[in-house]
Amino acid sequence: ILDAAARAVAHRGRDVTLAQIASELGGPTGSLYHRFSSRDVLLVNLWIRSIRRFHQGFLAAAAGEDPAQAAIDCAVHIPVFCRQHPHDAAAMTLYRQHELVTHGPEELRDDVSRINHPVIAALKELAVRRYGTSDEFHQTLMLTACEESPYGLVRPYIASRQTIPDWMDDAVRASSQAILALGDR
């Protein structure tokens, strides 16, 4: 069901209906309600699954032996993952975590509130490994270089349903290296 929902979201965006998901699944709408109590519960579950899939590669990159290279690998993981998994990339843009924590389905709020904890911890550890400190400035640089800047570069492609070009990996690498170097001053 989540695979069908991902395909439907990739084609129709956030306004996808349960009927469209059922059509993609090749089954009746009732089969969706048997597993998920509402459209929102279904789509938030899809969002959670996509985020967790993304985190697997990101966390593996963050654990790299050389912290400078690990940070770059985290950043480049974003365009690579989104290019290789466009349905998950589209699903990850359905919601913002802070919105779901307060306005999402009640039964999923705990999962949503904790979903990024492993990544936050990994980036804090990476900042210590890279800079020898965990102060707010260096943590912010790490977050900006490894997440915010790469996301900003790929989001327009995801939103317009365009393939992320291969050269984006080099752009992300260059921008992340420049941002990370600010912490070496």
Salt bridges, closest charged atoms under 4 A:
ASP3 OD1 - ARG49 NH1 2.88
GLU24 OE2 - ARG7 NE 2.97
ASP40 OD1 - ARG39 NH1 3.42
ASP88 OD2 - ARG53 NH1 3.31
GLU106 OE1 - ARG109 NH1 3.27
ASP111 OD1 - ARG114 NH2 3.50
ASP135 OD1 - HIS138 ND1 2.74
ASP166 OD1 - ARG83 NE 3.33
ASP169 OD1 - ARG83 NH2 2.58
ASP170 OD1 - ARG173 NH1 2.71
ASP184 OD1 - ARG130 NH1 2.85
